[in-house]
Amino acid sequence: MTTDPQTEMSWHFDLPAPYDFGHCVAAARFLYTAARPMPDGALRRLLRVGDRLALFEFTALGHVDQPRIAARLLTADGALDPALADAKLRAFLNPHADITRFYETITDPPLRAATHRLRGLHAFGADTFFEALALTMIEQQITLKMAQNGERWLMAAYGGQLVYEGETYMTFPTAAHMAALTVDEIAPMKITRVRLARIIALAQQITTDEVPLEALRTQSPEAVYAVLRTIKGVGHWTAAWTLIRALGHYPYLGNADVALRAAVNHYYYGQPGRIDRALMDEIFARSGEYGGIAAFYILMQWAFERY
């Protein structure tokens, strides 16, 4: 890391190969409404570093087999702790999944085609564990477009914001801020009041340490999954997507994911509509421990090609 004046802090990260920054940026459109892809291929993201808000710009310096990512601080609302900033940026780049071993195990032609198309794809990490879980709860059983409209409204109304060169950048509200809100105050998100109440209740549990989400980062994915499933309104699909966003761990999403069922029916059978649930489970069971990341790649290929 090189450190100059506060607004000129910069970092360079050498990551495990393969890592395709362009694919990660493209996937971020579907995972984070706060991520801002730039025309030159860079990505800007407002993140919390301790109790500060900081806007970073990420760019690729290397290539997929020798990945090197540069990050620079564009602006912040106060002085940053360099060690906290370094840890936050590494968590954001999220290169932890063993995708090389996953690629070596592939036997299905449709999955091989997807991994060839998206080689080096990883999911960027969430700003906070609360963001990872709350975003996924918002996206339950509605279209992604509707969910992201609600997320943008919430960030504009109650999230963190910084202005840089005349543009406003936003990030998700903190659990403490959400805990103080009422269902009526966030009703313009246009999701069910039951789900709104559950997100507020989750935020309140976090602020009282009843559910210490951030502390879960040091535990195994299996232990984190078990805790997530104890939270009201969190089923397998929600817990799985939260683990992808928060930890870079890819459990199988399950047959409740209707977009995944449509993608599998298209790529494996050339058919419209959704594949039978049990048959889809059988397909991803062939990948064993990599069934989750296999499903992620099939779903991201579907998203890239259609949106």
ROVO-380481 format. One record per residue (C-alpha): residue in one letter; z, x, y negated. Coordinates in Angstrom, 3 decimals. Example, Ala and Ser with C-alpha at 12.3 -4.5 7.8 and 13.67 -1.06 7.14 Angstrom:
! ROVO-380481
+--------+----------+----------+----------+
! residu !       c3 !       c1 !       c2 !
+--------+----------+----------+----------+
!      a !    7.800 !   12.300 !    4.500 !
!      s !    7.140 !   13.670 !    1.060 !
+--------+----------+----------+----------+
! end
This chain:
! ROVO-380481
+--------+----------+----------+----------+
! residu !       c3 !       c1 !       c2 !
+--------+----------+----------+----------+
!      m !    0.000 !    0.000 !    0.000 !
!      t !   -0.730 !    1.211 !   -3.532 !
!      t !    1.464 !   -0.017 !   -6.364 !
!      d !    0.494 !    0.139 !  -10.035 !
!      p !    1.782 !   -2.117 !  -12.805 !
!      q !    3.046 !   -5.436 !  -11.482 !
!      t !   -0.210 !   -7.340 !  -11.988 !
!      e !   -2.199 !   -4.496 !  -10.385 !
!      m !   -0.435 !   -4.321 !   -7.053 !
!      s !   -2.871 !   -3.857 !   -4.192 !
!      w !   -2.788 !   -3.481 !   -0.427 !
!      h !   -5.093 !   -2.431 !    2.376 !
!      f !   -4.519 !   -3.686 !    5.918 !
!      d !   -6.132 !   -2.217 !    9.033 !
!      l !   -6.066 !   -5.012 !   11.613 !
!      p !   -6.596 !   -5.168 !   15.387 !
!      a !  -10.255 !   -5.739 !   16.275 !
!      p !  -12.079 !   -8.016 !   16.501 !
!      y !  -11.239 !   -9.771 !   13.245 !
!      d !  -13.947 !  -11.519 !   11.236 !
!      f !  -12.684 !  -12.259 !    7.745 !
!      g !  -15.660 !  -14.483 !    6.930 !
!      h !  -14.952 !  -16.739 !    9.910 !
!      c !  -11.266 !  -16.901 !    8.938 !
!      v !  -12.202 !  -17.952 !    5.401 !
!      a !  -14.544 !  -20.631 !    6.749 !
!      a !  -11.804 !  -21.985 !    9.037 !
!      a !   -9.341 !  -22.054 !    6.135 !
!      r !  -11.287 !  -24.997 !    4.644 !
!      f !  -10.033 !  -27.125 !    7.517 !
!      l !   -6.513 !  -25.724 !    7.731 !
!      y !   -5.298 !  -25.315 !    4.133 !
!      t !   -6.180 !  -27.298 !    1.052 !
!      a !   -4.477 !  -24.582 !   -1.021 !
!      a !   -6.899 !  -21.858 !    0.120 !
!      r !   -9.682 !  -21.156 !   -2.404 !
!      p !  -12.871 !  -19.516 !   -1.001 !
!      m !  -14.772 !  -17.650 !   -3.698 !
!      p !  -18.569 !  -17.347 !   -4.144 !
!      d !  -18.489 !  -13.613 !   -3.367 !
!      g !  -16.807 !  -14.142 !    0.026 !
!      a !  -13.269 !  -13.443 !   -1.138 !
!      l !  -10.372 !  -15.838 !   -0.677 !
!      r !   -7.630 !  -16.659 !   -3.161 !
!      r !   -4.292 !  -18.112 !   -2.104 !
!      l !   -1.142 !  -18.924 !   -4.041 !
!      l !    1.850 !  -17.813 !   -1.967 !
!      r !    5.610 !  -17.698 !   -2.334 !
!      v !    7.124 !  -14.233 !   -2.262 !
!      g !   10.867 !  -14.760 !   -2.223 !
!      d !   11.538 !  -17.058 !   -5.176 !
!      r !    8.333 !  -16.067 !   -6.992 !
!      l !    4.870 !  -17.590 !   -7.007 !
!      a !    2.045 !  -15.076 !   -6.676 !
!      l !   -1.735 !  -15.480 !   -6.578 !
!      f !   -3.526 !  -13.033 !   -4.282 !
!      e !   -7.184 !  -12.324 !   -3.689 !
!      f !   -8.305 !  -11.130 !   -0.245 !
!      t !  -11.581 !   -9.348 !    0.501 !
!      a !  -13.081 !   -7.681 !    3.572 !
!      l !  -13.749 !   -3.944 !    3.385 !
!      g !  -14.542 !   -3.232 !    7.019 !
!      h !  -16.376 !   -5.184 !    9.701 !
!      v !  -15.461 !   -7.258 !   12.733 !
!      d !  -14.915 !   -4.238 !   15.036 !
!      q !  -13.180 !   -2.119 !   12.408 !
!      p !  -11.478 !   -4.707 !   10.239 !
!      r !   -9.904 !   -3.705 !    6.972 !
!      i !   -8.721 !   -6.294 !    4.464 !
!      a !   -7.913 !   -5.609 !    0.825 !
!      a !   -5.437 !   -7.781 !   -1.056 !
!      r !   -4.632 !   -7.619 !   -4.740 !
!      l !   -2.199 !   -9.478 !   -6.917 !
!      l !   -3.965 !  -11.459 !   -9.628 !
!      t !   -0.932 !  -12.969 !  -11.341 !
!      a !    2.686 !  -13.928 !  -10.625 !
!      d !    5.500 !  -15.760 !  -12.372 !
!      g !    7.803 !  -12.733 !  -12.201 !
!      a !    8.308 !   -9.317 !  -10.637 !
!      l !    7.636 !   -9.158 !   -6.889 !
!      d !    9.595 !   -7.315 !   -4.237 !
!      p !    6.904 !   -5.045 !   -2.682 !
!      a !    8.436 !   -5.243 !    0.811 !
!      l !    8.565 !   -9.048 !    0.718 !
!      a !    4.999 !   -9.171 !   -0.578 !
!      d !    3.775 !   -6.873 !    2.194 !
!      a !    5.450 !   -9.025 !    4.864 !
!      k !    4.047 !  -12.225 !    3.347 !
!      l !    0.493 !  -10.861 !    3.271 !
!      r !    0.661 !   -9.654 !    6.877 !
!      a !    1.919 !  -13.083 !    7.971 !
!      f !   -0.929 !  -14.714 !    6.065 !
!      l !   -3.608 !  -12.557 !    7.741 !
!      n !   -2.087 !  -13.607 !   11.094 !
!      p !   -3.973 !  -11.281 !   13.508 !
!      h !   -1.535 !  -11.632 !   16.408 !
!      a !   -3.500 !  -13.504 !   19.106 !
!      d !   -4.871 !  -11.335 !   21.935 !
!      i !   -8.422 !  -12.574 !   21.570 !
!      t !   -9.974 !   -9.499 !   23.234 !
!      r !   -8.333 !  -10.347 !   26.542 !
!      f !   -9.260 !  -14.000 !   26.021 !
!      y !  -12.936 !  -13.094 !   25.589 !
!      e !  -12.858 !  -11.106 !   28.847 !
!      t !  -11.661 !  -14.120 !   30.854 !
!      i !  -14.403 !  -16.566 !   29.782 !
!      t !  -16.623 !  -18.026 !   32.503 !
!      d !  -17.814 !  -21.353 !   30.992 !
!      p !  -21.216 !  -21.002 !   29.232 !
!      p !  -20.283 !  -23.427 !   26.389 !
!      l !  -17.118 !  -21.484 !   25.660 !
!      r !  -18.984 !  -18.195 !   25.851 !
!      a !  -21.452 !  -19.527 !   23.276 !
!      a !  -18.615 !  -20.592 !   20.971 !
!      t !  -16.866 !  -17.232 !   21.135 !
!      h !  -20.154 !  -15.406 !   20.577 !
!      r !  -20.781 !  -17.556 !   17.489 !
!      l !  -17.218 !  -17.159 !   16.161 !
!      r !  -16.247 !  -13.715 !   17.437 !
!      g !  -13.236 !  -12.400 !   15.551 !
!      l !  -11.994 !  -15.799 !   14.380 !
!      h !   -8.271 !  -16.121 !   13.637 !
!      a !   -6.369 !  -18.807 !   11.735 !
!      f !   -4.698 !  -17.680 !    8.524 !
!      g !   -0.939 !  -18.196 !    8.428 !
!      a !    0.854 !  -20.841 !    6.400 !
!      d !    2.786 !  -20.051 !    3.221 !
!      t !    5.955 !  -21.442 !    4.816 !
!      f !    6.901 !  -22.911 !    8.164 !
!      f !    7.584 !  -26.170 !    6.327 !
!      e !    4.020 !  -26.197 !    4.999 !
!      a !    2.651 !  -25.663 !    8.522 !
!      l !    4.607 !  -28.584 !    9.942 !
!      a !    4.328 !  -30.965 !    6.983 !
!      l !    0.539 !  -30.502 !    6.711 !
!      t !    0.177 !  -31.324 !   10.379 !
!      m !    2.384 !  -34.403 !   10.067 !
!      i !    0.265 !  -35.598 !    7.139 !
!      e !   -2.892 !  -35.174 !    9.238 !
!      q !   -1.684 !  -37.273 !   12.165 !
!      q !   -4.072 !  -40.070 !   13.144 !
!      i !   -6.219 !  -40.032 !    9.988 !
!      t !   -9.424 !  -38.274 !    9.009 !
!      l !   -9.095 !  -34.742 !    7.680 !
!      k !  -10.789 !  -35.805 !    4.425 !
!      m !   -8.179 !  -38.500 !    3.801 !
!      a !   -5.357 !  -36.125 !    4.720 !
!      q !   -6.582 !  -33.363 !    2.416 !
!      n !   -6.975 !  -35.804 !   -0.457 !
!      g !   -3.306 !  -36.673 !   -0.014 !
!      e !   -2.338 !  -33.006 !    0.252 !
!      r !   -4.150 !  -32.171 !   -2.992 !
!      w !   -2.392 !  -35.010 !   -4.777 !
!      l !    0.998 !  -33.843 !   -3.474 !
!      m !    0.419 !  -30.247 !   -4.549 !
!      a !   -0.771 !  -31.324 !   -7.988 !
!      a !    2.235 !  -33.606 !   -8.466 !
!      y !    5.044 !  -31.559 !   -6.895 !
!      g !    3.761 !  -28.208 !   -5.615 !
!      g !    3.842 !  -24.746 !   -7.119 !
!      q !    1.108 !  -23.926 !   -9.640 !
!      l !   -0.179 !  -20.899 !  -11.527 !
!      v !   -3.084 !  -20.652 !  -13.955 !
!      y !   -5.409 !  -17.660 !  -13.746 !
!      e !   -8.472 !  -17.232 !  -15.978 !
!      g !   -8.391 !  -20.912 !  -16.858 !
!      e !   -8.231 !  -22.112 !  -13.223 !
!      t !   -5.167 !  -23.785 !  -11.698 !
!      y !   -4.112 !  -22.651 !   -8.229 !
!      m !   -1.649 !  -24.702 !   -6.206 !
!      t !    0.510 !  -24.409 !   -3.132 !
!      f !    2.553 !  -26.824 !   -1.055 !
!      p !    5.942 !  -28.058 !   -2.336 !
!      t !    9.072 !  -26.390 !   -1.052 !
!      a !   11.314 !  -28.224 !    1.377 !
!      a !   14.005 !  -28.342 !   -1.338 !
!      h !   11.638 !  -30.073 !   -3.738 !
!      m !   10.407 !  -32.535 !   -1.122 !
!      a !   13.961 !  -33.322 !   -0.056 !
!      a !   14.727 !  -34.729 !   -3.518 !
!      l !   11.738 !  -37.120 !   -3.549 !
!      t !   11.512 !  -40.739 !   -2.470 !
!      v !    8.861 !  -42.503 !   -0.423 !
!      d !    7.787 !  -44.453 !   -3.512 !
!      e !    7.253 !  -41.232 !   -5.474 !
!      i !    4.845 !  -39.820 !   -2.889 !
!      a !    3.228 !  -43.112 !   -1.854 !
!      p !   -0.038 !  -42.180 !   -3.690 !
!      m !   -0.714 !  -39.815 !   -0.778 !
!      k !   -1.896 !  -42.971 !    1.034 !
!      i !   -0.431 !  -42.273 !    4.442 !
!      t !    2.035 !  -44.562 !    6.197 !
!      r !    5.448 !  -44.993 !    4.653 !
!      v !    7.009 !  -44.202 !    8.029 !
!      r !    5.311 !  -40.805 !    8.022 !
!      l !    6.257 !  -40.162 !    4.397 !
!      a !    9.885 !  -40.929 !    5.230 !
!      r !    9.773 !  -38.549 !    8.180 !
!      i !    8.422 !  -35.697 !    6.048 !
!      i !   11.171 !  -36.245 !    3.461 !
!      a !   13.776 !  -36.403 !    6.239 !
!      l !   12.421 !  -33.129 !    7.655 !
!      a !   12.712 !  -31.490 !    4.228 !
!      q !   16.302 !  -32.697 !    3.930 !
!      q !   17.148 !  -31.324 !    7.370 !
!      i !   15.694 !  -27.948 !    6.376 !
!      t !   17.659 !  -27.762 !    3.129 !
!      t !   20.925 !  -28.447 !    4.985 !
!      d !   20.022 !  -25.921 !    7.739 !
!      e !   20.102 !  -28.695 !   10.317 !
!      v !   16.566 !  -27.560 !   11.187 !
!      p !   16.286 !  -23.896 !   10.058 !
!      l !   12.518 !  -23.632 !   10.354 !
!      e !   11.962 !  -20.229 !    8.728 !
!      a !   14.520 !  -18.657 !   11.054 !
!      l !   12.388 !  -19.749 !   14.003 !
!      r !    9.787 !  -17.087 !   13.195 !
!      t !   11.811 !  -14.491 !   15.109 !
!      q !   11.987 !  -16.622 !   18.265 !
!      s !    9.501 !  -17.000 !   21.103 !
!      p !    6.747 !  -19.617 !   20.757 !
!      e !    8.270 !  -21.480 !   23.688 !
!      a !   11.645 !  -21.673 !   21.953 !
!      v !   10.025 !  -22.756 !   18.684 !
!      y !    8.029 !  -25.449 !   20.492 !
!      a !   11.215 !  -26.830 !   22.038 !
!      v !   12.890 !  -27.093 !   18.622 !
!      l !    9.836 !  -28.731 !   17.049 !
!      r !    9.750 !  -31.396 !   19.733 !
!      t !   13.294 !  -32.458 !   18.797 !
!      i !   12.126 !  -33.437 !   15.291 !
!      k !   11.378 !  -37.119 !   14.797 !
!      g !    7.654 !  -37.733 !   14.563 !
!      v !    6.656 !  -34.430 !   16.185 !
!      g !    4.754 !  -34.808 !   19.451 !
!      h !    2.825 !  -32.189 !   21.375 !
!      w !   -0.275 !  -32.218 !   19.130 !
!      t !    1.797 !  -31.733 !   15.966 !
!      a !    3.905 !  -28.987 !   17.523 !
!      a !    0.801 !  -27.188 !   18.799 !
!      w !   -0.988 !  -27.171 !   15.436 !
!      t !    2.232 !  -26.050 !   13.731 !
!      l !    2.488 !  -23.054 !   16.067 !
!      i !   -1.121 !  -22.125 !   15.284 !
!      r !   -0.549 !  -22.320 !   11.535 !
!      a !    2.915 !  -20.793 !   11.404 !
!      l !    2.887 !  -18.155 !   14.143 !
!      g !   -0.717 !  -17.499 !   15.145 !
!      h !    0.129 !  -18.731 !   18.647 !
!      y !   -2.449 !  -21.045 !   20.249 !
!      p !   -1.069 !  -23.642 !   22.674 !
!      y !   -3.451 !  -26.179 !   24.155 !
!      l !   -3.858 !  -29.011 !   21.633 !
!      g !   -3.955 !  -31.685 !   24.309 !
!      n !   -6.258 !  -34.597 !   24.974 !
!      a !   -4.907 !  -36.628 !   22.057 !
!      d !   -7.169 !  -34.636 !   19.706 !
!      v !  -10.133 !  -36.987 !   19.314 !
!      a !  -12.291 !  -34.435 !   17.493 !
!      l !  -11.771 !  -31.951 !   20.310 !
!      r !  -12.735 !  -34.585 !   22.899 !
!      a !  -15.957 !  -35.257 !   20.968 !
!      a !  -16.708 !  -31.534 !   20.679 !
!      v !  -16.211 !  -30.941 !   24.399 !
!      n !  -18.429 !  -33.887 !   25.300 !
!      h !  -21.151 !  -32.494 !   23.044 !
!      y !  -21.031 !  -28.812 !   24.057 !
!      y !  -20.336 !  -29.247 !   27.769 !
!      y !  -22.351 !  -32.374 !   28.542 !
!      g !  -24.681 !  -32.948 !   25.585 !
!      q !  -23.287 !  -36.447 !   25.188 !
!      p !  -22.048 !  -38.388 !   22.133 !
!      g !  -18.590 !  -39.895 !   22.049 !
!      r !  -15.341 !  -38.593 !   23.500 !
!      i !  -14.950 !  -37.007 !   26.893 !
!      d !  -12.502 !  -38.452 !   29.416 !
!      r !   -9.009 !  -37.131 !   28.721 !
!      a !   -8.315 !  -35.878 !   32.246 !
!      l !  -11.678 !  -34.125 !   32.502 !
!      m !  -11.081 !  -32.294 !   29.229 !
!      d !   -7.690 !  -31.125 !   30.470 !
!      e !   -9.363 !  -29.774 !   33.613 !
!      i !  -11.917 !  -27.853 !   31.555 !
!      f !   -9.343 !  -26.021 !   29.456 !
!      a !   -7.073 !  -25.449 !   32.439 !
!      r !   -9.788 !  -23.047 !   33.686 !
!      s !   -8.812 !  -20.705 !   30.838 !
!      g !   -5.205 !  -20.544 !   32.022 !
!      e !   -2.908 !  -19.101 !   29.379 !
!      y !   -5.867 !  -18.991 !   26.976 !
!      g !   -6.601 !  -22.721 !   27.163 !
!      g !   -5.237 !  -23.249 !   23.688 !
!      i !   -7.333 !  -20.637 !   21.946 !
!      a !  -10.358 !  -21.794 !   23.959 !
!      a !   -9.856 !  -25.305 !   22.573 !
!      f !   -9.407 !  -23.887 !   19.064 !
!      y !  -12.753 !  -22.088 !   19.254 !
!      i !  -14.610 !  -25.152 !   20.561 !
!      l !  -13.078 !  -27.310 !   17.826 !
!      m !  -13.830 !  -24.793 !   15.058 !
!      q !  -17.443 !  -24.472 !   16.199 !
!      w !  -17.700 !  -28.282 !   15.961 !
!      a !  -16.191 !  -28.206 !   12.450 !
!      f !  -18.394 !  -25.327 !   11.253 !
!      e !  -21.588 !  -27.004 !   12.435 !
!      r !  -20.808 !  -30.453 !   11.007 !
!      y !  -18.936 !  -29.771 !    7.798 !
+--------+----------+----------+----------+
! end
